[in-house]
């Protein structure tokens, strides 16, 4: 039986030092074949030239690369849709350029989950803060009956029992989100009404579930995530907070008939805690696990 190709879609917009870490970790993980579909949304910090240089480096490591350069920030949904136009693998993974591989066997583990459970339409891993003690940043997403979104496990210890078990989710974010390509084709492109960013991935999760598929959190796969690096690059006049409010209202209008009837937590039980951040310059080599 042939090993399925995984197509990884990554958006970039400046922040090359983070993108480099992400790409290095993909070269270092052993799974092949993988294909990197890299879409730049108007970088001005030299990222474009660096991506061109990286292409030959990746090919030397047995990794296929496709590049697209947009002259401006066309938004997260549109940029990822450009990436989807380039994919050729049996599985598709959305990956933020500020994610670094921790579990080297992440792809075999995720693909094994799809093989064991054909009803699964999307899988997300456990995301960790990339500094000691490597607490959980994200262990899945919950939506309240009023449409408020919250991260499970945020700030909790890496091995907290409550977040060390597989679970089905209402939705997931796209920092690391893998799907069978046939599911992606059936769902179609991301809804570009959610540009420039926020809720396009949550909307996509609900569209996957609308097909009768499930969205699953797989805790044995761990990835590091530098919080709010990718989403900090917003169009002029549209800050992250405003984009979250505007697109949150769009999501609520579109999916209220679903989430209002789900067993999501009460708004009062949701408390987004601002946690300390560590500059990239102070973060050394990140440990990997098998």
ABEGO torsion letter per residue (X at the ends): XBBBBBBBBBBBBEGAAAAAAAAAAAAABABOBBBBBBBBAGBAAGAAAAAAAAAAAAAAAGBBBBBBBBABBAEAAAAAAAAAAABABABBBBBBAABBBABAAAAAAAAAAAAABAABABBBBBBBBABOAGBBABAEBBBBAAGBBBBBGBGBBAABAAAABBBBBABBBAABBBBBAAAAAAAEBBBAAAOABEGAAAAAAAAAAAAGBBBBBBAABBBBBBBGAAAABBBBGBBAAAAAAAAAAAAAAAAAAAAAABABBBAAABBBBBBBBBBAAABBBBBBBX
